[in-house]
Amino acid sequence: MAATAERALGKATSRSGEHLLGIATLVALGVSAVLSLVVAPPDAVQGEVQRIMYVHVPAAWLAYLSFFVVFIASIAYLKTKKTRWDRVAAASAEIGVLFTSLAIVLGMLWGKPVWGSWWTWDPRLTTTAVLLLIYVAYLAIRRTTDNPFRRARWAAVIGIVGFVDVPIVHLSVVWWRSLHQGPTVFRLGGPEIEGTMLLALLVGVAAFTITYAYLMTLRLRVGRLEERAAREALSPLVGAER
Amino acid sequence: MAPNAGYVIAGYLVTALALGGYTLRLFARAKAAKHRAHTIADRRRDG
């Protein structure tokens, strides 16, 4: 199974795969923008400002996906000790931090006109802020040592333990009294959202998922090139020690 | 303009800037890493 995943990753990260994903990303984001800003009706209560949902919710879901990939790749690294898994985890963590930050900023832009406040220490907002801090720490720890094996091992442990916060963030609106609205799509009794709005939201999630795949291919290439540059820089020193 | 439309415009602008900016930064990092590796390899070959 790991070999199949590695082959699929290799195919997606080829240069032609990267170009195709780039075009697919632009098309998907364009379609999503038209559906969200033109086709979907304004909300009956919140009006036009509810349209932020079509970027806020996909950003939050993609943050979950990114950290899930970090979790799986970290387990795979500790099991196989293959640096490719560490590279996947590092790439996904960086993109996850981008999506989490985006979800928080978009939430603030939505919260100000609806709640009358940019920020409140609500359970969903607080656990999301903690999530961001965990993965910023993950990226910071990766810079504290030059030993690639030690770095990968420490990062993998944080990548596994840190993922515990993801279900807490998701269920915070169910477990505690929250200002943040509860689940509207994945809930008992089916989605509680108008058809066109649901379509715009799902297309938004699909577009952000394709964007994530594209950013991963780019970030993995950067990781490979940076490792190659570091190897080139080190090789004369290694030769001199012999 | 609809009330609160400024927040929507700001939201979509922030999204475009974040995703576009990060993509451009990745291209720049790839280019810099490739250049660094080539420079070191060339310098070693020459001398």
Interface residues (C-beta under 8 A of the other chain):
Chain A: L29 A33 L37 P42 G47 E48 V49 R51 I52 V55 H56 A59 I95 L98 S101 L102 V105 L106 L109 W110 K112 P113 T211 Y214 L215 L218 R219 R221 V222 L225 E226 R228 A229 E232 A233 S235 P236
Chain B: A2 P3 N4 A5 Y7 V8 A10 G11 Y12 V14 T15 A18 L19 Y22 T23 L26 F27 R29 A30 A33 K34 R36 A37 I40 A41 R44
